[in-house]
Amino acid sequence: MLLTSEKVKRYIGDKKVLLKVLSSSFLHLPVSMAISLITFRVIEPYFMGIWATMTVFETYAGILRMGVINGMNRELPHSMGAGRTEEAITYAQTAFSYNLFTIVVLWLIIPFLVTNFELNNTYLLCIAVNLVRVSLSFYTTYLSGTFRTTDNFNKFSNIQYAMIAFHLLLSPMIIFLKFEGYLMMQLLLALVNSFLLHKYRPLHIKPKFNYKIFIKLSKIGVPLFLSSYAIGFIDTIPRLFIIKYGDETLLGLFSPVILVVTTFSMLPNTLGMYYYPKLSYKLGKEGQPKNLLNPMMKIFLISALFLLPLAFIGFFLADTLSVIFPKYKESIPYLKIAFFVAPFSISKLGGVISVVLKKFSYLAFYVISYAAFQIVSLLVIYHFITKDILKVSVLSILATYFLLFVVSIILNIKLVSKKENI
């Protein structure tokens, strides 16, 4: 009876923390939207186009990590679930030491690369801000991977609430300092987030490199890294398409669309961060892959049903936004389409089970499908439907997310049905 009571308390506690994690993510949506309205009202599309161009660098810089953190994210909770605590700590120490090494390398090569281009002060300022942000993101990515228990995620959600408050407190900088204020806000947010994650980190360990563990993490992490890196690159394809056929101003007009898609992608990112270590822990403890499917399918269904009404609300409210930020009035038709990406954004979790099971062939199929949907849809829409570059891009994103949503469900069902005990 006591055991049953303890299980009930643990179950209720887990659900409370999950709701807290999700609520912090959902609360971030309106706050992010409100700050974006201020941004697009104050800042010219040209400058936002430069920022959107420079942020592509964040995706490409991730290649330095070479999958070590990805490997740790999988092996750390799995080893904990299997009761191999000492091994788990070694994974974290090795990943930590390598992560610090990549930050040093980043600061050595980026200034060298920049000197080979003739860039104006605006570009240089964006690069400087991004260099700091990317360096800090390397560390925070490692820290985020060490949050794995219910108590850890309770602290993590508190950090998210604090970051929401800082977003609101720093937003007046945009009004008074315009684009420079926007860049300063991005820099301060990155610094505060890093400080809080460091202060409340679950593992208080020192970096200690272990060559054998490094090789093991690399072997596991490289396929995961390549898939993650490829997905990040695929995300930028519509922007590269606009850069090729347009200019900074056109990309700036597309910024509200990028914002909407990125904002709704916060949900699968949050859910993935919460469930990935828990599913790895569950697999390590139970060794039953079939037990992973039910929670994943619930996530897909509930998330899609929750986000669908938000898509309609955004669609009907979009016209009123032109009054608030007239500089982006031309963006409204594309923004309306972008809102319907919302219910299918959960497709970004389509590869989680294949990662937990280390079934890299399935993960590769998921990534290739994503790339094929994105590239083919761009070409088909551009050549057969419309020559409007921005409309081509947003319709391509919508079609890609919908098709990936369908493929993700089918792939996960097939994946688990083919797998026995592990």
C-alpha positions as CSV (number, residue, x, y, z in Angstrom):
1,M,0.0,0.0,0.0
2,L,2.8,2.4,0.9
3,L,4.5,1.5,-2.4
4,T,1.4,2.2,-4.4
5,S,0.9,5.5,-2.5
6,E,4.5,6.4,-3.3
7,K,4.0,5.6,-7.0
8,V,0.9,7.8,-7.1
9,K,2.7,10.7,-5.4
10,R,5.6,10.3,-7.9
11,Y,3.2,10.2,-10.8
12,I,1.4,13.3,-9.7
13,G,4.7,15.1,-9.0
14,D,6.0,14.2,-12.5
15,K,2.8,15.5,-14.2
16,K,3.0,18.8,-12.1
17,V,6.5,19.4,-13.2
18,L,5.6,18.6,-16.9
19,L,2.8,21.1,-16.7
20,K,5.2,23.6,-15.2
21,V,7.7,23.0,-18.0
22,L,5.0,23.3,-20.7
23,S,3.4,26.4,-19.1
24,S,6.8,28.2,-19.1
25,S,7.1,27.3,-22.8
26,F,3.5,28.4,-23.6
27,L,3.9,31.6,-21.6
28,H,7.0,32.4,-23.6
29,L,4.8,32.4,-26.8
30,P,2.7,35.6,-26.1
31,V,5.7,37.3,-24.5
32,S,7.9,36.5,-27.6
33,M,5.1,37.7,-29.9
34,A,4.6,40.9,-28.0
35,I,8.3,41.7,-28.1
36,S,8.4,40.9,-31.7
37,L,5.6,43.3,-32.4
38,I,7.8,46.0,-30.8
39,T,10.8,44.9,-32.8
40,F,9.0,44.9,-36.2
41,R,7.4,48.3,-35.4
42,V,10.7,50.0,-34.6
43,I,13.3,48.3,-36.7
44,E,13.6,48.5,-40.5
45,P,13.4,45.2,-42.5
46,Y,16.9,45.8,-43.9
47,F,18.4,45.4,-40.4
48,M,16.3,42.4,-39.5
49,G,17.4,40.9,-42.8
50,I,21.1,41.3,-41.8
51,W,20.3,39.7,-38.4
52,A,18.5,36.8,-40.0
53,T,21.5,36.3,-42.3
54,M,24.0,36.3,-39.5
55,T,22.0,33.9,-37.3
56,V,22.5,31.2,-40.0
57,F,26.0,31.2,-38.6
58,E,24.8,29.7,-35.4
59,T,23.7,26.6,-37.2
60,Y,27.0,26.1,-39.0
61,A,29.1,26.8,-36.0
62,G,27.6,23.7,-34.3
63,I,29.8,21.5,-36.5
64,L,32.7,22.1,-34.0
65,R,30.9,20.0,-31.3
66,M,31.0,16.9,-33.6
67,G,28.3,15.0,-31.7
68,V,29.9,14.6,-28.3
69,I,27.1,16.5,-26.5
70,N,24.6,14.5,-28.6
71,G,26.2,11.3,-27.4
72,M,26.1,12.4,-23.8
73,N,22.5,13.4,-24.0
74,R,21.7,9.8,-25.0
75,E,24.1,7.9,-22.8
76,L,23.9,9.9,-19.5
77,P,20.3,9.2,-18.7
78,H,20.4,5.7,-20.2
79,S,23.4,4.8,-17.8
80,M,21.5,6.3,-14.9
81,G,18.5,4.2,-15.7
82,A,20.6,1.1,-15.8
83,G,22.2,2.0,-12.5
84,R,25.7,2.8,-13.8
85,T,26.1,6.1,-12.1
86,E,29.9,6.3,-12.1
87,E,29.9,5.7,-15.9
88,A,27.3,8.4,-16.4
89,I,29.4,11.0,-14.5
90,T,32.4,10.1,-16.7
91,Y,30.3,10.8,-19.8
92,A,29.4,14.2,-18.4
93,Q,33.0,15.1,-17.4
94,T,34.4,14.1,-20.9
95,A,31.6,16.0,-22.7
96,F,32.2,19.1,-20.5
97,S,36.0,19.2,-21.2
98,Y,35.5,18.8,-25.0
99,N,32.8,21.5,-24.9
100,L,35.2,24.0,-23.4
101,F,37.8,23.1,-26.0
102,T,35.3,23.8,-28.9
103,I,34.6,27.3,-27.4
104,V,38.3,28.1,-27.5
105,V,38.5,26.9,-31.1
106,L,35.5,29.0,-32.0
107,W,37.1,32.2,-30.7
108,L,40.3,31.5,-32.6
109,I,38.8,30.8,-36.0
110,I,35.9,33.2,-36.3
111,P,38.0,36.5,-36.1
112,F,40.4,35.0,-38.7
113,L,37.5,34.2,-41.1
114,V,35.9,37.6,-40.7
115,T,39.1,39.4,-41.8
116,N,38.7,37.8,-45.2
117,F,35.5,39.8,-46.0
118,E,34.8,43.5,-46.3
119,L,31.8,44.0,-44.0
120,N,30.2,47.2,-42.7
121,N,29.9,48.0,-39.0
122,T,26.4,46.6,-38.8
123,Y,27.5,43.2,-40.0
124,L,30.5,43.2,-37.7
125,L,28.4,44.1,-34.7
126,C,26.0,41.3,-35.5
127,I,28.9,38.9,-35.9
128,A,30.4,39.9,-32.5
129,V,27.0,39.4,-30.7
130,N,26.5,36.1,-32.4
131,L,30.0,34.9,-31.5
132,V,29.3,35.5,-27.8
133,R,25.8,34.0,-28.1
134,V,27.1,30.8,-29.9
135,S,29.9,30.4,-27.4
136,L,27.4,30.6,-24.5
137,S,25.0,28.3,-26.4
138,F,27.8,25.6,-26.5
139,Y,27.9,25.7,-22.7
140,T,24.2,25.9,-22.1
141,T,23.6,23.0,-24.5
142,Y,25.9,20.9,-22.4
143,L,24.2,22.1,-19.2
144,S,20.7,21.4,-20.6
145,G,21.7,17.8,-21.3
146,T,22.4,17.2,-17.7
147,F,18.8,18.0,-16.6
148,R,17.2,14.6,-16.4
149,T,15.1,14.2,-13.1
150,T,11.8,15.6,-12.1
151,D,13.5,17.9,-9.6
152,N,16.0,19.0,-12.2
153,F,13.2,20.0,-14.6
154,N,11.4,21.8,-11.8
155,K,14.5,24.0,-11.5
156,F,14.8,24.3,-15.2
157,S,11.2,25.6,-15.5
158,N,12.0,28.2,-12.9
159,I,14.9,29.4,-15.0
160,Q,12.5,29.6,-18.0
161,Y,10.1,31.8,-16.0
162,A,13.0,34.0,-15.0
163,M,14.0,34.3,-18.6
164,I,10.5,35.4,-19.6
165,A,10.7,38.1,-17.0
166,F,14.1,39.3,-18.3
167,H,12.7,39.4,-21.8
168,L,10.0,41.8,-20.7
169,L,12.4,43.9,-18.6
170,L,14.9,44.3,-21.4
171,S,12.4,44.9,-24.2
172,P,12.4,48.7,-23.8
173,M,16.0,48.7,-25.0
174,I,14.5,48.1,-28.5
175,I,12.3,51.2,-28.3
176,F,15.0,53.5,-27.1
177,L,18.1,52.1,-28.9
178,K,16.4,50.4,-31.9
179,F,18.6,47.8,-33.7
180,E,21.5,48.3,-31.4
181,G,19.2,47.8,-28.4
182,Y,17.8,44.6,-30.0
183,L,21.4,43.3,-30.3
184,M,22.2,44.3,-26.8
185,M,19.1,42.6,-25.5
186,Q,20.0,39.3,-27.3
187,L,23.5,39.5,-25.8
188,L,22.2,40.1,-22.2
189,L,19.6,37.3,-22.5
190,A,22.3,34.9,-23.5
191,L,24.5,35.9,-20.6
192,V,21.7,35.7,-18.0
193,N,20.5,32.3,-19.3
194,S,24.0,30.9,-19.1
195,F,24.5,32.2,-15.6
196,L,21.2,30.7,-14.3
197,L,21.8,27.3,-15.9
198,H,25.3,27.3,-14.5
199,K,24.1,28.3,-11.0
200,Y,21.4,25.6,-10.9
201,R,23.3,22.9,-12.8
202,P,22.4,19.3,-11.6
203,L,26.0,18.0,-11.8
204,H,28.7,20.0,-10.0
205,I,31.6,18.3,-11.7
206,K,35.0,19.4,-13.1
207,P,35.9,18.8,-16.7
208,K,38.0,15.6,-17.1
209,F,38.8,14.2,-20.4
210,N,38.7,10.4,-20.9
211,Y,39.8,9.3,-24.4
212,K,37.9,6.0,-24.4
213,I,34.7,7.7,-23.3
214,F,35.3,10.4,-25.9
215,I,35.6,7.8,-28.7
216,K,32.4,6.1,-27.5
217,L,30.5,9.4,-27.3
218,S,31.7,10.3,-30.7
219,K,30.7,7.0,-32.3
220,I,27.2,7.4,-30.8
221,G,27.0,11.1,-31.2
222,V,28.3,11.7,-34.7
223,P,25.2,10.2,-36.4
224,L,23.0,12.1,-34.0
225,F,25.0,15.3,-34.6
226,L,24.9,14.9,-38.3
227,S,21.2,14.5,-38.3
228,S,20.8,17.5,-35.9
229,Y,23.1,19.6,-38.0
230,A,21.4,18.5,-41.2
231,I,18.0,19.5,-39.7
232,G,19.4,22.9,-38.7
233,F,20.7,23.4,-42.2
234,I,17.4,22.3,-43.8
235,D,15.6,24.9,-41.6
236,T,17.7,27.6,-43.3
237,I,16.9,26.5,-46.9
238,P,13.9,28.8,-47.3
239,R,16.0,31.7,-46.1
240,L,18.8,30.8,-48.5
241,F,16.2,30.6,-51.2
242,I,15.1,34.2,-50.4
243,I,18.7,35.4,-50.3
244,K,19.4,33.8,-53.7
245,Y,16.4,35.3,-55.4
246,G,15.9,38.4,-53.3
247,D,17.8,40.7,-50.9
248,E,18.2,41.7,-47.2
249,T,14.9,43.7,-47.3
250,L,12.9,40.8,-48.7
251,L,14.4,38.5,-46.1
252,G,13.6,41.1,-43.5
253,L,9.9,41.0,-44.6
254,F,10.1,37.3,-44.1
255,S,11.3,37.7,-40.5
256,P,7.8,37.6,-39.0
257,V,7.3,34.3,-40.7
258,I,10.6,33.0,-39.3
259,L,9.5,34.2,-35.9
260,V,6.2,32.4,-36.0
261,V,7.7,29.1,-37.2
262,T,10.5,29.4,-34.6
263,T,8.1,30.3,-31.8
264,F,5.8,27.3,-32.4
265,S,8.9,25.1,-32.7
266,M,9.6,25.9,-29.0
267,L,6.9,23.4,-28.0
268,P,8.6,20.3,-29.6
269,N,12.0,21.6,-28.4
270,T,10.7,21.9,-24.8
271,L,8.9,18.5,-25.0
272,G,12.0,16.9,-26.6
273,M,14.2,18.3,-23.9
274,Y,11.9,16.9,-21.2
275,Y,11.0,13.5,-22.6
276,Y,14.3,12.6,-24.4
277,P,16.3,11.9,-21.2
278,K,13.2,10.3,-19.5
279,L,12.7,7.9,-22.4
280,S,16.4,7.1,-22.4
281,Y,16.2,6.5,-18.7
282,K,13.1,4.3,-19.1
283,L,14.7,2.3,-21.8
284,G,17.8,1.7,-19.7
285,K,15.7,0.6,-16.7
286,E,13.1,-1.5,-18.5
287,G,14.7,-2.5,-21.8
288,Q,11.3,-2.5,-23.6
289,P,11.2,-0.2,-26.8
290,K,7.5,-0.9,-27.2
291,N,6.9,1.1,-24.0
292,L,8.2,4.3,-25.7
293,L,5.6,4.5,-28.4
294,N,2.5,5.3,-26.3
295,P,3.9,8.4,-24.7
296,M,5.2,9.7,-28.0
297,M,1.9,9.2,-29.8
298,K,0.1,11.1,-27.0
299,I,2.6,13.9,-27.4
300,F,1.8,14.2,-31.1
301,L,-1.9,14.1,-30.7
302,I,-2.3,16.4,-27.7
303,S,0.2,18.9,-29.1
304,A,-1.5,19.1,-32.6
305,L,-5.0,19.5,-31.0
306,F,-3.7,22.2,-28.7
307,L,-1.9,24.2,-31.4
308,L,-4.7,24.0,-34.1
309,P,-6.9,26.6,-32.4
310,L,-3.9,28.9,-32.0
311,A,-3.3,28.7,-35.7
312,F,-6.9,29.9,-36.5
313,I,-6.6,32.7,-33.8
314,G,-3.3,33.9,-35.4
315,F,-4.8,33.8,-38.9
316,F,-7.8,36.0,-38.0
317,L,-5.7,38.4,-35.9
318,A,-3.0,38.8,-38.5
319,D,-4.6,41.7,-40.3
320,T,-4.7,43.8,-37.2
321,L,-1.0,43.4,-36.8
322,S,-0.4,45.7,-39.8
323,V,-1.6,48.6,-37.7
324,I,0.9,47.8,-35.0
325,F,4.0,47.4,-37.3
326,P,3.2,49.1,-40.6
327,K,6.8,48.6,-41.8
328,Y,5.9,44.9,-42.2
329,K,2.4,45.3,-43.7
330,E,3.6,43.4,-46.8
331,S,4.4,40.4,-44.6
332,I,0.7,39.8,-43.5
333,P,-0.4,37.4,-46.3
334,Y,2.6,35.2,-45.7
335,L,2.2,35.4,-41.9
336,K,-1.4,34.1,-42.2
337,I,-0.1,31.0,-44.0
338,A,2.7,30.5,-41.4
339,F,0.3,30.2,-38.5
340,F,-1.0,26.9,-39.9
341,V,2.5,25.4,-39.5
342,A,1.7,25.3,-35.7
343,P,-0.2,22.0,-35.4
344,F,2.4,20.2,-37.5
345,S,5.5,21.7,-35.8
346,I,5.5,18.7,-33.4
347,S,6.9,16.7,-36.3
348,K,10.3,18.0,-35.1
349,L,10.1,15.2,-32.5
350,G,9.8,12.6,-35.2
351,G,13.3,11.2,-34.7
352,V,13.3,11.0,-30.9
353,I,12.5,7.3,-30.5
354,S,15.1,6.4,-33.2
355,V,17.7,8.4,-31.3
356,V,16.8,6.7,-28.0
357,L,17.0,3.3,-29.6
358,K,20.1,4.2,-31.6
359,K,18.4,3.1,-34.8
360,F,20.4,5.5,-37.1
361,S,19.0,4.1,-40.4
362,Y,15.5,5.3,-39.3
363,L,16.9,8.6,-38.2
364,A,18.6,9.0,-41.5
365,F,15.3,8.3,-43.3
366,Y,13.6,11.0,-41.2
367,V,16.3,13.6,-42.0
368,I,16.3,12.7,-45.7
369,S,12.6,12.9,-45.9
370,Y,12.7,16.4,-44.3
371,A,15.3,17.6,-46.8
372,A,13.4,16.1,-49.7
373,F,10.1,17.6,-48.7
374,Q,11.7,21.1,-48.2
375,I,13.7,21.2,-51.4
376,V,11.1,19.5,-53.7
377,S,8.3,21.6,-52.4
378,L,10.3,24.8,-53.0
379,L,11.0,23.8,-56.6
380,V,7.5,22.6,-57.3
381,I,5.7,25.6,-55.9
382,Y,8.2,28.0,-57.6
383,H,7.9,26.5,-61.0
384,F,4.2,25.5,-61.1
385,I,2.3,27.6,-58.6
386,T,3.7,31.1,-58.0
387,K,6.8,33.2,-58.6
388,D,6.2,35.2,-55.4
389,I,9.4,34.3,-53.5
390,L,8.0,34.8,-50.0
391,K,4.8,32.9,-50.8
392,V,6.9,30.1,-52.3
393,S,8.9,29.9,-49.1
394,V,6.1,29.9,-46.6
395,L,4.0,27.4,-48.6
396,S,7.0,25.2,-48.8
397,I,7.5,25.3,-45.0
398,L,3.8,24.4,-44.5
399,A,3.9,21.5,-46.9
400,T,7.1,20.2,-45.5
401,Y,5.9,20.2,-41.9
402,F,2.6,18.5,-42.8
403,L,4.3,15.7,-44.7
404,L,6.9,15.3,-42.0
405,F,4.2,15.0,-39.4
406,V,2.6,12.1,-41.3
407,V,6.0,10.4,-41.9
408,S,7.0,10.8,-38.3
409,I,3.9,8.9,-37.0
410,I,4.3,6.1,-39.5
411,L,8.1,5.8,-38.9
412,N,7.8,5.6,-35.1
413,I,5.1,2.9,-35.3
414,K,7.2,0.8,-37.7
415,L,10.4,1.4,-35.7
416,V,8.9,0.1,-32.4
417,S,7.2,-2.9,-34.1
418,K,10.5,-4.0,-35.5
419,K,12.4,-3.8,-32.2
420,E,12.5,-6.3,-29.4
421,N,14.1,-6.1,-26.0
422,I,17.2,-3.9,-25.8
